[in-house]
Amino acid sequence: MQSYPLANIDLAALKHNFARVKQLAPDSCIMSVIKANAYGHGYVQVAKALMDTDAFAVARLSEGVLLRDAGIDHPIVLLEGVISAEELQTASEYSLSIVFHNLTQIEWLVAAQLKEPLKFSWLMVETGMHRLGLPIEHVNNALDALTQSSNILGDVGLMSHFANADVVNEARNQSQLDKLSLCAKKDTPISMANSGAILSFPDSHGDWVRPGVMLYGASPFDDQLASDLDLQPVMQLSSKLIAIQQLEAGDQVGYGGDWHASKAIRIGVVSIGYGDGYSRQLSNIGQVAINNKMATVLGRISMDMITIDLSTVDNAAIGDEVILWGGAAVAVEDVAQQANTIPYELLCQVSERVKRVYQNG
Ligand SMILES: *Cc1c(COP(=O)(O)O)cnc(C)c1O
């Protein structure tokens, strides 16, 4: 059965982008970030396409468990750590690695009797973002407590996260990096760089880089496209034209009727809406590609449908493919700007109803 809307996932593009990370950070190990369903691309298929990575990272325990249950054997780091002593036990049973970011987690660790000691553990340091992490003055004691615990095997690395990695040459990035570097002893592994820093701040690469959005072929910078960075879009989101309407001057379109025809016009109805993750912010402004031409969204985005102006597309017919983003036609970065958001959000929002189809696996 042919299903639509479709998210076509190009695994060759994913591998190209992974190779770009290696090329940009040749001396660092790679922790590929596949949280939030691999930014909407599918946890397991993405993990299986990235077997050359040194480790994976997700946000939460449930995501790590899902990957282990799917047979992924790599180190898997929980970027948010655990939220209870029970979660800590489960993490150890599933051989998941933990980012410790508060003292409570360290107390659970010290008091626990884990069946298996944790490997490849990290301590999150607060360097300027004020989201997760221990203040610098607590770092030494916390590192000692962790490394002396029999529940931990091997090194504990130091991690921090940039608040402004999307801003190139930003002084606050250097200041965050300096703070982290000051805490590190000679052999302590360091991890700081996400996509923005991998692409624009080589000094920050350290021992482990943590690419997310660039793996999926989207730019973290609001003034550059993936193509400017030699990244290839991995997802193409498409659907089908399911109806064509001939309107007369004055006719209204969609909920609220906030668009109306000023002259006779042909419009098309496409089977995709906010229930699929096509943002309602794109009402009246989204741009889609159909038959190699661009068409503008008219009226409000509905849950399952959008309406588009076909006056630029004479040959449009029911059943034609409509591209919402991805591929050469429509950059997800441009769609994100129209929707007043970032590519990350659009990609993550693609809902379960959209079938993922994998190419070049
Ligand atoms: C999500 C996340 C990343 C990846 O960030 P990108 O900007 O997508 O590359 C890296 N590190 C941490 C701690 C994260 O939460």
The ligand as a Tripos MOL2 file, in Angstrom:
@<TRIPOS>MOLECULE
LIG
   15    15     1     0     0
SMALL
NO_CHARGES

@<TRIPOS>ATOM
      1 C1         20.9300   17.8590   21.7390 C.3       1 LIG1
      2 C2         22.2920   17.9690   22.2890 C.ar      1 LIG1
      3 C3         23.3980   17.9570   21.4300 C.ar      1 LIG1
      4 C4         23.3030   18.0240   19.9330 C.3       1 LIG1
      5 O1         23.1080   19.3730   19.5390 O.3       1 LIG1
      6 P1         23.0330   19.8250   18.0180 P.3       1 LIG1
      7 O2         22.9420   21.2940   18.0680 O.co2     1 LIG1
      8 O3         21.8070   19.1920   17.4490 O.co2     1 LIG1
      9 O4         24.2610   19.3320   17.3550 O.co2     1 LIG1
     10 C5         24.6610   17.9230   22.0150 C.ar      1 LIG1
     11 N1         24.8030   17.9480   23.3730 N.ar      1 LIG1
     12 C6         23.7590   17.9870   24.2140 C.ar      1 LIG1
     13 C7         23.9970   18.0080   25.6890 C.3       1 LIG1
     14 C8         22.4710   18.0180   23.7150 C.ar      1 LIG1
     15 O5         21.4200   18.0950   24.5540 O.3       1 LIG1
@<TRIPOS>BOND
     1     1     2 1
     2     2     3 ar
     3     2    14 ar
     4     3     4 1
     5     3    10 ar
     6     4     5 1
     7     5     6 1
     8     6     7 2
     9     6     8 1
    10     6     9 1
    11    10    11 ar
    12    11    12 ar
    13    12    13 1
    14    12    14 ar
    15    14    15 1
@<TRIPOS>SUBSTRUCTURE
     1 LIG1         1 GROUP 0 **** ****
